[in-house]
């Protein structure tokens, strides 16, 4: 399950989505996330899923690879589904002991599950189709207008990108630690959920030590290359909006307008 997390990973490719400007992809992703919370019915979610499916097909990222990222958060989705199903009152459909399932609770549970799935897949698609350096440059460019208010745009963008890139690195370290402990007799697969969670506690100490070691090595490497020294930073390849970025913005604007009209009219 550790290897199934796809958030923060980059899937190499040369598709139309891969070649889009990072700034466009970041803004489209943010607006898509907002549109997910605007939707209030199943028709809207169907439109959201259809739009996401089209982007996945164009990006040529394997669907199995994307859906694999849902496995680690299955417990969160199931927990959210159960909480909404039993906690929201309304017209009772099924009742047993002290629990009851209402029509409104079941509807909200399905809504929240679909919303979380679309949110995770949409967010993962950004990192899967954008190189880390492009993601950093895009974030810095979008945050640059706030420099006049004292916001360190470049440092903030770099920290966010490093945090994303550290996810697969830490997952790999966790997998190595688990395999090493399993070779010494540790059991992470048998027993109930509480027992499995308790068995993961011994992993935390070596994982934190490994994380601090990786962070120290990264800091020393950046200092050795004079990163952070004063002076204007330049880029080998400048960011430039081209025709395909404009077309992508127009298509997404039409999609967003369709979502808003669906919310207003239905």
Order of alpha helices (4+ residues) and beta strands (2+ residues): alpha-alpha-alpha-alpha-beta-beta-alpha-alpha-alpha-alpha-alpha-alpha
